[in-house]
C-alpha cells in the first residue's frame, strides 16, 4: 500500500470524522442551518486535526523506537514518556491549578501549550525521558537494554505516584484524572494545535533521509559502523525525536495507547520490513487510525462519549497479545529486515 492509497484512506477518514457524529452534517447543511457552521469550524475540524496529528506523531514515534531498539514490541510508553506526562497532569488536576485569564487568552496562547494540564504533562514527559536516557548511558554511550529497563522502571514509579494522587484526590479531581489517563480529544481547540502542527512536519523533514540509515542500522551496530553509519548519533537523535513527539501528543490528548505499536507492525506485515518510506507511511496510517478510533468513540454510545484511549486499548491489547504469541512461536521478526 503506497502513499497514494494511504492518502486516500486518510482523506476519507478525515471527511467522515468531520461530517459524522451525534449530529450528522451534510455539505448543504452549512448554508441552511445556522448551527452547522460553528459545529463544523469550532468543534469537528479542530478535533479531526488534533486526532490526525496526534495519531501521526504517535505512529512516527513508534516506528523510530522499534527501529532504534530493534524490538517490534517497543511502544512510545516504554521510554517513560506516558508515565511522566501522567504524573505531571495528575499533579495539576489534584491540586486544582488553573491558568490566569490574562495568560489563557494572551497573544502567545496560539503557539505554546499554556493549558496547565498540557504544560505540566509536557514537562513531566520531558523530565521522565531525560532521567531514562541518563540512566541508560554506559561509558558515555546509550545502552539500549538499559534504556528499556530504565523506561519500565520510571513508568512504574510514575504510575505508583499517580495512584497515590488518585487516592488522596477529591471526587472531582479523581474523575478528571481518570478521564485524562484514558486519553480524550474532547478539549480540542485551534489555539492549542500549534505545537503539534509545527512539530510534526519538522520531525518528518528531519527524518526524510533516515529510511536507508534505519535499514542499515538493523544489521547491528558493528555492521552499521562498517557501512559508515554514525550509530550513536542516530540513536540519540531518534530517541529524542520520538520522545518529543510522544510528549506533545500526550500533553494535548492524554494517554492514547497502542497507536505506536499497531501502526508500525501493521505496516511491516503489509509492506515488509524495509524502513525506506516507513515514516511518511506511518504518519498517514496513524492519523487515519486515530481519526476512525475517535469517530467510533463518539458514535458507539452516543450521546455519551467514550475516551478514545479506552477504545485503542481494546483494539491494541488483542493485537499485542497476538503479536507477542507470534514472535514467541518464531513466526517472524517484523521489526527489521
PAZA-78196 format. One record per residue (C-alpha): x, y negated, z. Coordinates in nm, 3 decimals, decimal comma, padded with zeros to 5 digits. Layout:
residues N
X / Y / Z;
...
END
This chain:
residues 337
00,000 / 00,000 / 00,000;
00,173 / -00,316 / -00,123;
00,148 / -00,674 / -00,006;
-00,128 / -00,744 / -00,260;
-00,363 / -00,481 / -00,121;
-00,282 / -00,574 / 00,237;
-00,353 / -00,937 / 00,149;
-00,690 / -00,841 / 00,002;
-00,784 / -00,643 / 00,313;
-00,677 / -00,937 / 00,528;
-00,893 / -01,176 / 00,324;
-01,196 / -00,951 / 00,361;
-01,140 / -00,909 / 00,735;
-01,095 / -01,284 / 00,785;
-01,414 / -01,360 / 00,592;
-01,608 / -01,104 / 00,795;
-01,472 / -01,243 / 01,122;
-01,583 / -01,595 / 01,026;
-01,929 / -01,510 / 00,896;
-02,036 / -01,225 / 01,124;
-02,122 / -01,243 / 01,492;
-02,420 / -01,262 / 01,728;
-02,535 / -01,541 / 01,494;
-02,462 / -01,436 / 01,135;
-02,368 / -01,716 / 00,897;
-02,422 / -01,729 / 00,524;
-02,246 / -01,977 / 00,294;
-02,573 / -02,159 / 00,214;
-02,647 / -02,198 / 00,585;
-02,378 / -02,464 / 00,617;
-02,588 / -02,717 / 00,433;
-02,929 / -02,601 / 00,554;
-02,868 / -02,571 / 00,930;
-02,700 / -02,848 / 01,135;
-02,567 / -02,598 / 01,393;
-02,389 / -02,386 / 01,130;
-02,108 / -02,635 / 01,077;
-01,998 / -02,662 / 01,443;
-02,025 / -02,284 / 01,489;
-01,801 / -02,230 / 01,188;
-01,547 / -02,507 / 01,243;
-01,521 / -02,514 / 01,623;
-01,583 / -02,151 / 01,718;
-01,541 / -01,899 / 01,437;
-01,249 / -02,045 / 01,239;
-01,012 / -02,116 / 01,532;
-01,093 / -01,776 / 01,679;
-01,024 / -01,600 / 01,349;
-00,699 / -01,791 / 01,302;
-00,591 / -01,706 / 01,657;
-00,677 / -01,337 / 01,606;
-00,480 / -01,328 / 01,280;
-00,169 / -01,498 / 01,420;
-00,168 / -01,302 / 01,747;
-00,213 / -00,973 / 01,560;
00,063 / -01,062 / 01,315;
00,300 / -01,173 / 01,593;
00,250 / -00,854 / 01,796;
00,290 / -00,632 / 01,489;
00,612 / -00,802 / 01,378;
00,745 / -00,778 / 01,735;
00,659 / -00,408 / 01,736;
00,847 / -00,345 / 01,410;
01,154 / -00,526 / 01,539;
01,156 / -00,338 / 01,870;
01,103 / 00,005 / 01,715;
01,380 / -00,064 / 01,465;
01,633 / -00,204 / 01,712;
01,562 / 00,052 / 01,985;
01,539 / 00,331 / 01,723;
01,231 / 00,454 / 01,902;
00,895 / 00,495 / 01,722;
00,715 / 00,483 / 02,057;
00,852 / 00,140 / 02,151;
00,598 / -00,134 / 02,218;
00,638 / -00,507 / 02,295;
00,531 / -00,438 / 02,653;
00,848 / -00,236 / 02,711;
01,066 / -00,545 / 02,747;
00,870 / -00,670 / 03,045;
00,703 / -00,944 / 02,840;
00,347 / -00,841 / 02,922;
00,422 / -00,786 / 03,290;
00,593 / -01,122 / 03,329;
00,316 / -01,302 / 03,144;
00,051 / -01,129 / 03,354;
00,224 / -01,232 / 03,676;
00,257 / -01,595 / 03,565;
-00,108 / -01,615 / 03,460;
-00,229 / -01,435 / 03,772;
-00,044 / -01,682 / 03,995;
-00,215 / -01,978 / 03,828;
-00,557 / -01,815 / 03,838;
-00,522 / -01,702 / 04,200;
-00,404 / -02,045 / 04,316;
-00,669 / -02,228 / 04,112;
-00,418 / -02,460 / 03,945;
-00,579 / -02,698 / 03,695;
-00,437 / -02,944 / 03,445;
-00,487 / -03,319 / 03,491;
-00,728 / -03,462 / 03,236;
-00,466 / -03,704 / 03,104;
-00,238 / -03,418 / 03,011;
-00,513 / -03,191 / 02,889;
-00,621 / -03,441 / 02,624;
-00,291 / -03,616 / 02,564;
-00,141 / -03,666 / 02,221;
00,106 / -03,383 / 02,267;
-00,155 / -03,120 / 02,350;
-00,170 / -03,004 / 01,990;
00,192 / -02,896 / 01,994;
00,253 / -02,733 / 02,329;
00,055 / -02,472 / 02,526;
-00,040 / -02,712 / 02,806;
-00,317 / -02,496 / 02,947;
-00,194 / -02,390 / 03,291;
-00,263 / -02,020 / 03,237;
-00,097 / -02,016 / 02,894;
00,203 / -02,217 / 03,012;
00,254 / -02,001 / 03,320;
00,215 / -01,682 / 03,116;
00,472 / -01,801 / 02,862;
00,719 / -01,898 / 03,135;
00,668 / -01,568 / 03,316;
00,723 / -01,372 / 02,996;
01,049 / -01,551 / 02,918;
01,177 / -01,509 / 03,273;
01,099 / -01,136 / 03,264;
01,272 / -01,090 / 02,930;
01,577 / -01,285 / 03,047;
01,602 / -01,057 / 03,350;
01,563 / -00,742 / 03,138;
01,831 / -00,848 / 02,891;
02,069 / -00,940 / 03,173;
02,014 / -00,607 / 03,349;
02,056 / -00,420 / 03,020;
02,405 / -00,552 / 02,948;
02,712 / -00,337 / 02,990;
03,063 / -00,460 / 02,920;
02,925 / -00,773 / 02,751;
02,713 / -00,561 / 02,515;
02,349 / -00,461 / 02,521;
02,286 / -00,104 / 02,626;
01,959 / -00,004 / 02,457;
01,878 / 00,266 / 02,711;
01,948 / 00,016 / 02,989;
01,719 / -00,241 / 02,824;
01,435 / 00,014 / 02,808;
01,477 / 00,122 / 03,170;
01,503 / -00,237 / 03,291;
01,190 / -00,329 / 03,094;
00,992 / -00,045 / 03,251;
01,113 / -00,144 / 03,598;
01,032 / -00,514 / 03,552;
00,688 / -00,431 / 03,413;
00,619 / -00,206 / 03,711;
00,728 / -00,469 / 03,963;
00,522 / -00,739 / 03,793;
00,221 / -00,508 / 03,783;
00,253 / -00,445 / 04,156;
00,273 / -00,819 / 04,222;
-00,037 / -00,880 / 04,008;
-00,220 / -00,608 / 04,201;
-00,130 / -00,778 / 04,529;
-00,261 / -01,111 / 04,400;
-00,586 / -00,944 / 04,294;
-00,629 / -00,800 / 04,643;
-00,575 / -01,142 / 04,802;
-00,770 / -01,348 / 04,547;
-01,131 / -01,453 / 04,581;
-01,412 / -01,310 / 04,371;
-01,397 / -01,582 / 04,105;
-01,019 / -01,560 / 04,065;
-01,036 / -01,180 / 04,068;
-01,282 / -01,182 / 03,778;
-01,069 / -01,428 / 03,583;
-00,751 / -01,228 / 03,635;
-00,922 / -00,902 / 03,537;
-01,066 / -01,056 / 03,219;
-00,732 / -01,209 / 03,122;
-00,546 / -00,881 / 03,178;
-00,764 / -00,713 / 02,915;
-00,700 / -00,987 / 02,660;
-00,952 / -01,221 / 02,505;
-00,977 / -01,464 / 02,215;
-01,284 / -01,641 / 02,354;
-01,090 / -01,952 / 02,458;
-00,956 / -02,017 / 02,106;
-00,933 / -02,383 / 02,006;
-00,747 / -02,574 / 01,739;
-00,540 / -02,768 / 01,995;
-00,361 / -02,458 / 02,125;
-00,290 / -02,279 / 01,797;
00,012 / -02,489 / 01,703;
00,281 / -02,280 / 01,883;
00,184 / -01,958 / 01,704;
00,111 / -02,124 / 01,371;
00,460 / -02,274 / 01,379;
00,641 / -01,982 / 01,542;
00,519 / -01,700 / 01,318;
00,628 / -01,850 / 00,981;
00,963 / -01,945 / 01,132;
01,009 / -01,589 / 01,259;
00,919 / -01,435 / 00,922;
01,154 / -01,674 / 00,742;
01,435 / -01,593 / 00,984;
01,391 / -01,219 / 00,916;
01,344 / -01,243 / 00,538;
01,673 / -01,061 / 00,474;
01,660 / -00,818 / 00,764;
01,491 / -00,532 / 00,578;
01,807 / -00,379 / 00,434;
02,001 / -00,454 / 00,753;
01,744 / -00,266 / 00,963;
01,763 / 00,033 / 00,726;
02,143 / 00,041 / 00,761;
02,110 / -00,002 / 01,139;
01,910 / 00,322 / 01,161;
02,225 / 00,515 / 01,061;
02,374 / 00,445 / 01,406;
02,600 / 00,176 / 01,549;
02,922 / 00,325 / 01,416;
02,798 / 00,381 / 01,061;
02,629 / 00,041 / 01,053;
02,951 / -00,128 / 01,166;
03,144 / 00,054 / 00,892;
02,896 / -00,092 / 00,642;
02,980 / -00,441 / 00,768;
02,666 / -00,494 / 00,975;
02,710 / -00,715 / 01,285;
02,528 / -00,473 / 01,515;
02,549 / -00,672 / 01,838;
02,426 / -00,994 / 01,680;
02,137 / -00,816 / 01,506;
02,032 / -00,654 / 01,835;
02,036 / -00,983 / 02,025;
01,851 / -01,177 / 01,756;
01,584 / -00,912 / 01,703;
01,518 / -00,860 / 02,075;
01,500 / -01,235 / 02,138;
01,268 / -01,295 / 01,842;
01,040 / -01,005 / 01,938;
01,025 / -01,135 / 02,294;
00,938 / -01,491 / 02,188;
00,663 / -01,374 / 01,952;
00,514 / -01,148 / 02,218;
00,537 / -01,419 / 02,483;
00,350 / -01,667 / 02,263;
00,083 / -01,412 / 02,174;
00,028 / -01,300 / 02,533;
00,028 / -01,656 / 02,665;
-00,254 / -01,761 / 02,432;
-00,465 / -01,444 / 02,420;
-00,384 / -01,236 / 02,728;
-00,258 / -00,880 / 02,714;
-00,368 / -00,708 / 02,393;
-00,204 / -00,370 / 02,388;
-00,111 / -00,121 / 02,119;
-00,109 / -00,359 / 01,818;
00,271 / -00,348 / 01,826;
00,259 / 00,032 / 01,831;
-00,031 / 00,107 / 01,595;
00,072 / -00,115 / 01,306;
00,441 / -00,016 / 01,265;
00,362 / 00,353 / 01,293;
00,060 / 00,331 / 01,066;
00,273 / 00,162 / 00,800;
00,551 / 00,418 / 00,847;
00,306 / 00,704 / 00,800;
00,159 / 00,550 / 00,483;
00,460 / 00,380 / 00,324;
00,757 / 00,574 / 00,457;
01,034 / 00,477 / 00,697;
01,210 / 00,202 / 00,498;
01,212 / -00,146 / 00,651;
01,269 / -00,325 / 00,320;
00,930 / -00,501 / 00,312;
00,806 / -00,392 / 00,652;
00,795 / -00,727 / 00,834;
00,557 / -00,913 / 00,598;
00,352 / -00,593 / 00,562;
00,328 / -00,567 / 00,940;
00,220 / -00,930 / 00,970;
-00,071 / -00,878 / 00,730;
-00,169 / -00,540 / 00,878;
-00,152 / -00,668 / 01,237;
-00,361 / -00,973 / 01,151;
-00,622 / -00,754 / 00,978;
-00,638 / -00,503 / 01,264;
-00,691 / -00,763 / 01,535;
-00,949 / -00,951 / 01,326;
-01,151 / -00,630 / 01,292;
-01,099 / -00,538 / 01,659;
-01,219 / -00,881 / 01,772;
-01,520 / -00,857 / 01,541;
-01,604 / -00,520 / 01,693;
-01,562 / -00,662 / 02,044;
-01,811 / -00,939 / 01,963;
-02,069 / -00,717 / 01,795;
-02,054 / -00,392 / 01,996;
-02,263 / -00,514 / 02,291;
-02,386 / -00,850 / 02,160;
-02,457 / -01,093 / 02,310;
-02,219 / -00,955 / 02,574;
-01,858 / -00,972 / 02,458;
-01,603 / -00,701 / 02,528;
-01,242 / -00,805 / 02,598;
-01,061 / -00,729 / 02,274;
-00,766 / -00,579 / 02,463;
-01,002 / -00,316 / 02,602;
-01,106 / -00,218 / 02,251;
-00,749 / -00,199 / 02,119;
-00,659 / 00,017 / 02,420;
-00,946 / 00,253 / 02,340;
-00,819 / 00,277 / 01,981;
-00,449 / 00,281 / 02,061;
-00,448 / 00,525 / 02,351;
-00,553 / 00,832 / 02,150;
-00,321 / 00,731 / 01,866;
-00,029 / 00,704 / 02,107;
-00,102 / 01,046 / 02,254;
-00,126 / 01,197 / 01,905;
00,200 / 01,030 / 01,802;
00,374 / 01,149 / 02,118;
00,249 / 01,504 / 02,066;
00,359 / 01,497 / 01,703;
00,703 / 01,372 / 01,799;
00,749 / 01,631 / 02,076;
00,640 / 01,904 / 01,836;
00,912 / 01,797 / 01,592;
00,666 / 01,668 / 01,336;
00,889 / 01,389 / 01,208;
01,070 / 01,073 / 01,307;
00,856 / 00,791 / 01,184;
01,062 / 00,521 / 01,342;
01,351 / 00,529 / 01,098;
01,493 / 00,691 / 00,787;
END
